[in-house]
Amino acid sequence: MRLLADENFPLKTFHIFKDNGYDIEHIRFIKPSSPDTYVMEYAISQNQIILTFDSDFGTLVFQKGYKPLGIVFYRLTAFDAFEPFKIFTDIINNDFLLEHNFTVIEKEGIRQRPII
């Protein structure tokens, strides 16, 4: 599974993913201050799942018609650097399918909507 961290994805959390063996890139190291459309197009071209805290990606998928491999949208406000990683590994271990889904992670739970 290849991942792409959006600009607003915390660097400390990105490094936790990297240190735990995930194939992940951060857009800050590819093209800093990129618009969301660039991030989306890059992820599509590289067959990556986007990790983001930005709700605008929902608009790009469900209103503009972009078809990324998948998006994990964290709707968390107060968290430590390890929490997004822990939640991610928990959903992977509980057989959530991230490919072809827009996954929303909130304190209250996880919901998914197919990207079709």
SELOKE-272770 format. One record per atom (N, C-alpha, C): residue in one letter; x, y, z. Coordinates in steps of 0.001 Angstrom, whole numbers, padded with zeros to 6 digits, always signed. Atoms other than C-alpha are relative to their C-alpha. Layout:
N
aXYZ/...
This chain:
116
m+000844-001169+000000/m+000000+000000+000000/m+000895+001240+000000/r-000779-001233+000118/r+001450+003328-001104/r-000837+001160+000513/l+000710-001104-000632/l+000519+006466+000826/l+000629+001337-000371/l-000462-001364+000209/l+000765+010203+000229/l-000609+000877+001084/a+000462-000920-001041/a+000551+012623+003154/a-000172+001385-000605/d+000300-001345+000474/d-001083+015931+002311/d+000819+001021+000794/e-000764-001091-000622/e+000531+019267+003242/e-000309+000172+001487/n+000382-000232-001393/n-001432+019496+006492/n+000184-001225+000895/f-000240+001209-000798/f-000503+015991+007643/f+001267+000226+000820/p-001149-000324-000861/p+001831+016387+010651/p+001264-000782-000363/l-001272+000645+000330/l+005475+015680+009881/l+000399-001052+001026/k-000329+001007-001024/k+005934+013868+013210/k-000760-001288-000264/t+000807+001188+000299/t+003095+011520+012275/t+000498-000679-001266/f-000583+000537+001232/f+004519+011086+008767/f+001225-000859+000327/h-001208+000742-000360/h+007829+009989+010315/h-000325-001273+000788/i+000433+001221-000701/i+006016+007508+012575/i-000393-001063-001024/f+000359+000940+001077/f+004497+005895+009466/f+001268-000540-000670/k-001238+000369+000695/k+007890+005896+007723/k+000846-000939+000859/d-000811+000815-000914/d+009704+004484+010768/d-000586-001394+000233/n+000659+001296-000171/n+007159+001646+010913/n-000154-000753-001318/g-000085+000764+001236/g+007849+000543+007349/g-001029+000304-001071/y+000991-000328+001025/y+005021+002205+005434/y+000658+000701-001175/d-000446-000647+001230/d+005634+003268+001833/d-000788+001307-000095/i+000703-001273-000096/i+004717+006921+002348/i+000899+001141-000453/e-000662-001237+000392/e+005665+010233+000785/e-000782+001151+000633/h+000676-001202-000489/h+004864+013715+002071/h+000101+001054-001094/i+000022-000970+001087/i+003836+016363-000444/i+000952+001168+000261/r-000953-001084-000317/r+006048+018909+001381/r+001382-000267-000581/f-001310+000357+000537/f+009075+017012+000109/f-000024-000177-001517/i+000155+000172+001446/i+007711+016676-003433/i-000203+001357-000671/k+000298-001340+000528/k+006195+020089-004166/k-000740+000767+001092/p+000612-000753-001105/p+005589+022348-001130/p-001051+001003-000483/s+001082-000973+000266/s+002458+024538-001033/s-000786-000323-001260/s+000745+000421+001190/s+000801+022519-003791/s-001498+000160+000214/p+001463+000000-000115/p-002881+023048-004521/p-000513-001445+000126/d+000583+001332-000198/d-005159+020146-003648/d-000125-000775-001303/t+000119+000697+001289/t-005666+019372-007337/t+001322-000651-000398/y-001309+000596+000296/y-001916+018800-007745/y+000215-001244+000861/v-000152+001139-000923/v-001872+016532-004674/v-000822-001185-000513/m+000889+001056+000504/m-004811+014583-006089/m+000577-000633-001266/e-000532+000531+001257/e-003287+014237-009551/e+001293-000784+000216/y-001238+000722-000309/y+000079+013206-008116/y-000332-001370+000610/a+000380+001262-000644/a-001545+010550-005897/a-000583-000983-001014/i+000585+000867+001034/i-003516+009211-008851/i+001107-000556-000889/s-001073+000455+000895/s-000403+009047-011046/s+000932-001004+000677/q-000886+000895-000749/q+001533+007235-008302/q-000741-001165+000658/n+000830+001060-000578/n-001363+004949-007269/n+000137-000029+001531/q-000153-000148-001447/q-001283+006235-003681/q-001338+000349+000655/i+001122-000404-000835/i-003875+006591-000945/i+000409+001280+000717/i-000294-001291-000605/i-004045+010166+000344/i-000396-000011+001478/l+000283-000226-001418/l-003823+010868+004089/l-000101+001506+000196/t+000205-001437-000096/t-005246+014294+004916/t-000865+000388+001198/f+000881-000616-000988/f-006897+016562+007458/f-000863+001058-000687/d+000643-001025+000816/d-008437+018637+004632/d-001281-000542-000634/s+001292+000466+000522/s-012136+018221+003826/s-000192+000319-001482/d+000145-000354+001411/d-011649+019771+000369/d+000178-001189-000943/f-000179+001174+000854/f-010633+016368-000970/f-001325-000699-000277/g+001336+000537+000246/g-014236+015240-000568/g-000670+000696-001169/t+000544-000767+001119/t-015287+018010-002940/t+000633-000449-001317/l-000678+000426+001226/l-012662+016948-005471/l-000490-001365-000475/v+000457+001343+000376/v-013884+013350-005390/v-001475+000001-000381/f+001440+000188+000172/f-017645+013689-005066/f-000679+001085-000840/q+000588-001035+000848/q-018237+016931-006977/q+000788+000234-001284/k-000839-000264+001173/k-015296+017253-009373/k+000358-001264-000774/g-000179+001247+000731/g-015026+013564-010295/g+001374-000636+000030/y-001314+000645-000116/y-011448+012753-009284/y-000177-001407+000564/k+000082+001412-000418/k-010857+009029-008760/k+001345-000485+000544/p-001247+000508-000578/p-007888+008467-006447/p-000187-001438+000470/l+000068+001367-000524/l-007032+005017-005152/l-000802-000041+001292/g+000739-000091-001252/g-008421+006094-001786/g+000418+001251+000749/i-000308-001151-000850/i-008527+008897+000755/i-000348-000359+001428/v+000270+000120-001427/v-008236+008765+004523/v-000016+001429+000537/f+000222-001363-000482/f-009651+011994+005937/f-000170-000040+001515/y+000038-000063-001467/y-008894+012601+009602/y-000761+001249+000423/r+000740-001125-000575/r-011480+014792+011331/r+000265+000026+001500/l-000433-000042-001390/l-009539+015059+014554/l+000491+001412+000293/t-000475-001338-000346/t-008806+018277+016396/t+001149-000052+000992/a-001064+000098-001005/a-006791+017516+019516/a+000522-001438+000018/f-000582+001331+000054/f-004409+014583+019148/f+001509+000119+000118/d-001465+000015+000001/d-000810+013588+019679/d+000473-000606-001320/a-000551+000430+001292/a+001491+012643+016799/a-000222-001476-000279/f+000136+001446+000185/f+001012+008896+017366/f-001449-000417-000314/e+001402+000417+000122/e-002823+008851+017360/e-000449-000275-001442/p+000424+000348+001377/p-003402+009096+013553/p+000602-001318-000489/f-000630+001270+000374/f-000938+006221+013073/f-000715-001172+000657/k+000671+001084-000727/k-002603+004085+015750/k-001378-000278-000599/i+001328+000184+000600/i-006057+004660+014283/i+000127-000678-001359/f-000219+000592+001326/f-004762+003829+010799/f+000291-001488+000114/t-000333+001421-000132/t-003221+000550+011918/t-001184-000792+000559/d+001195+000681-000516/d-006386-000308+013870/d-000996-000284-001118/i+000981+000247+001064/i-008577+000127+010791/i+000516-001023-001001/i-000580+001018+000881/i-006177-001910+008671/i-000173-001388+000636/n+000115+001285-000705/n-006195-004679+011297/n-001441-000473+000128/n+001416+000368-000082/n-010018-004605+011372/n-000628-000139-001382/d+000438+000327+001356/d-010227-005291+007638/d-000813+001082-000704/f+000593-001076+000789/f-011425-001875+006512/f+000759+000055-001324/l-000612-000109+001316/l-010762-001582+002792/l+000177+001481-000314/l-000271-001408+000278/l-009079+001756+002076/l-000009+000301-001491/e+000007-000201+001446/e-008748+001271-001658/e-001431+000181-000493/h+001285-000320+000627/h-011628+002784-003641/h-001041+000502+000998/n+000898-000561-001004/n-013096+004363-000506/n+000510+001338+000505/f-000291-001238-000708/f-013249+007785+001066/f-000299-000321+001458/t+000128+000409-001403/t-012637+006957+004720/t+000107+001230+000891/v+000012-001128-000930/v-013529+009494+007398/v+000231-000545+001407/i-000341+000427-001348/i-011948+009068+010811/i-000328+001135+000960/e+000371-000956-001036/e-013512+010863+013758/e+000171-000669+001358/k-000085+000572-001354/k-013261+010403+017516/k-001148-000981+000243/e+001208+000820-000223/e-016770+008909+017383/e-000014-001281-000815/g+000003+001206+000817/g-015932+006320+014756/g+000544+000227-001388/i-000525+000009+001367/i-015083+005546+011160/i-001161-000264-000942/r+001007+000257+001023/r-017291+005780+008099/r+000677+000040-001361/q-000585+000068+001332/q-016648+005049+004483/q-001069+000222-001065/r+000857-000190+001168/r-018122+006025+001158/r+000810-000430-001218/p-000743+000465+001179/p-017160+004297-002085/p+000345+001133-000950/i-000409-000899+001078/i-015242+006239-004688/i-000277-000750-001292/i+000393+000703+001232/i-016956+005203-007911/i+000024+000934-001197/
